[in-house]
Amino acid sequence: MIFNPDTSSVIKTIFSAFLILCAVTLIITPDHIYFKWAANYIVPVMFGYLALGLLLFMTPFKKLMFVSFGCCAAICLFLYDSVEDPFMEWRGVSNDEAISIAHFNASKARDHRSEAIDLIINSKADVVSIQEICEDWAEELRDCMQEDYPYLVALPDTGFYGMAILSKYPLTAFDTFHFNGKPSLITKVEVYEESFNLLSTHTSPALDNESYHQLVSQLDLLSSKIEKYKEPFITVGEYNAVSWSNEIKAFRKNANLKISDKGISPTFPAGSMNIMDAQVDHIFYSSHFKCRDFKRLDGQSAARLGIMGSYVFQPYYKTLNGRRKG
């Protein structure tokens, strides 16, 4: 069989076009549920481009190698733009008066409640949001957490949308609103002679085009509620969308919030990386704060039972409110 150089050139052109098309589709995701689902796995795809480029480095196909590395770099830059600067927020941020906020999903520890409760207590978070709790969970939290968290607001539910907020500091007010039967809970937390509003919310996952549009509508409702607040604001919950999705980016822009995530690598227990595990629970915060730290909280029986961030009030905010200490 005689090898035809023209055929080889056509194949390489088609393969290059395929690599570029895949990368562009993941970065500029069309509004269809299948493309949205595929975009959740953009991280392993990025590493796949990197691996392919390294493999092509050992072959004569150097042009394909540059295409693969270029696609990898484009996705990397796209993902970098979806998180806050991993260094900027931490520079010069003191430990003094840091407020730690944790969020847990009770359904991930449905058969291991004692482990989840120990993890919550050991996190030493100042304020804790727990979602997908039933009445039994709420009663157990009241019994086990009273000493560590004297302030508790609970909205238990027989389905998936029960929630509770536990705090070491006074919860001076709370309010609720609903979207298609799914509650969101807003509380005011008084801490360090300051106060901030905390929103705990839960969206439905986008399983088809209809539920995808419901997710977008719920995020629009949330941003319209949040943008009315001029006070410090933090929101936590199961947003069921990755940080680099167009939906989360639009939500952050409309609500004028920053994201606590400092990277894109979720973890399993003991800190081993799992690039296939897309993170859909988030903590967002207003410009009144600086984010000092953000991490995932893993249990022995289940991966990432929760997430936790640590925040301090911006100095200019204290100055404007006449509350600078010292």
ABEGO torsion letter per residue (X at the ends): XBBBAAAAAAAAAAAAAAAAAAAAAAABBBBBAAAAAAAAAAAAAAAAAAAAAAAAAABABAAAAAAAAAAAAAAAAAAAAABBBAAAAABGBBABGBBBBBBBBAAAAAABAAAAAAAAAAAGBABBBBBGBBAAAAAAAAAAAAAABABBBBBBBABAABBBBBBABBBABBBBBBBGGBBBBBBBBBBGGBBBBBBBBBBBBBABAAAAAAAAAAAAAAAAAAAABABBBBBBEBAGBBAABAAAAAAAAAAGBBBABABABBBBBGGBBBAABBBABBBBBBAABBBABBBBBBBAABBGABBBBBBBBBAAAAAAAGABBX
